[in-house]
């Protein structure tokens, strides 16, 4: 996935995700908002042809890059485990 950092400061991060959609951004923002160090997490879609989806993250006491990496890893583990579990159960079902 292509990601472009638009703005980065000590407590804020704004990135563009050109091919992102709500299917990805909603669980990501919800997971970020559940983090203790996150002050604000939201996304913008803007105009569908002129703007790129943008994620905004503001933290307190920890760099936003670190929080984002941790949450992305947690989501990756969660969905990876779900895929593994599905594969195991799908093998048992005969068509």
C-alpha positions as CSV (number, residue, x, y, z in Angstrom):
1,X,0.0,0.0,0.0
2,X,1.3,3.4,-0.9
3,X,1.5,5.8,2.1
4,X,2.7,9.4,1.9
5,X,3.6,11.4,5.0
6,X,2.1,14.9,4.6
7,X,3.0,16.4,8.0
8,X,5.0,15.1,10.9
9,X,5.6,16.9,14.2
10,X,6.6,15.6,17.7
11,X,2.9,14.9,18.6
12,X,1.0,14.8,15.3
13,X,1.1,12.9,12.1
14,X,-0.9,13.3,8.9
15,X,-0.6,10.7,6.1
16,X,-2.2,10.2,2.8
17,X,-3.4,6.7,1.8
18,X,-4.3,7.1,-1.9
19,X,-6.0,3.7,-2.3
20,X,-7.6,3.5,1.2
21,X,-11.3,3.2,1.8
22,X,-13.5,3.0,4.9
23,X,-13.0,-0.7,5.1
24,X,-9.5,-0.1,6.2
25,X,-9.7,3.3,7.9
26,X,-12.7,2.7,10.2
27,X,-11.1,-0.2,12.2
28,X,-7.7,1.6,12.2
29,X,-9.2,4.8,13.6
30,X,-11.2,2.9,16.1
31,X,-8.1,1.0,17.3
32,X,-6.2,4.2,17.5
33,X,-8.9,5.9,19.5
34,X,-8.8,3.1,22.0
35,X,-5.1,3.8,22.7
36,X,-4.4,5.6,26.0
37,X,-1.7,7.9,24.4
38,X,-4.0,9.0,21.5
39,X,-5.6,12.4,21.9
40,X,-7.2,12.5,18.5
41,X,-7.5,10.1,15.5
42,X,-9.6,10.7,12.5
43,X,-9.7,10.4,8.7
44,X,-10.9,12.6,5.9
45,X,-12.0,11.5,2.4
46,X,-12.6,14.9,0.9
47,X,-13.6,15.1,-2.8
48,X,-13.5,11.6,-4.4
49,X,-11.6,12.8,-7.5
50,X,-9.5,15.7,-6.1
51,X,-8.4,14.6,-2.6
52,X,-6.7,11.6,-1.2
53,X,-7.9,9.9,2.0
54,X,-5.9,11.3,4.9
55,X,-5.4,10.0,8.4
56,X,-4.7,12.5,11.2
57,X,-3.2,11.3,14.5
58,X,-2.4,13.4,17.6
59,X,-0.8,11.8,20.7
60,X,0.4,12.8,24.1
61,X,3.5,11.3,25.7
62,X,4.5,9.1,22.7
63,X,5.4,9.7,19.1
64,X,2.5,9.2,16.8
65,X,4.6,7.0,14.5
66,X,5.2,4.5,17.3
67,X,1.5,4.4,18.2
68,X,0.5,3.9,14.6
69,X,3.1,1.1,14.1
70,X,1.9,-0.7,17.2
71,X,-1.8,-0.5,16.3
72,X,-1.1,-1.6,12.7
73,X,0.8,-4.6,14.0
74,X,-2.0,-5.5,16.5
75,X,-4.5,-5.3,13.6
76,X,-2.3,-7.4,11.4
77,X,-2.0,-10.0,14.1
78,X,-5.7,-10.0,14.7
79,X,-6.7,-10.4,11.1
80,X,-3.9,-12.8,10.4
81,X,-5.1,-15.0,13.3
82,X,-8.7,-14.8,11.9
83,X,-7.4,-15.9,8.5
84,X,-5.5,-18.9,10.0
85,X,-8.5,-19.9,12.0
86,X,-10.7,-19.7,9.0
87,X,-8.3,-21.8,6.9
88,X,-8.2,-24.5,9.6
89,X,-12.0,-24.7,9.8
90,X,-12.6,-24.4,6.1
91,X,-10.5,-27.5,5.6
92,X,-12.8,-29.5,7.8
93,X,-15.9,-28.6,5.8
94,X,-16.5,-30.7,2.8
95,X,-18.4,-29.3,-0.2
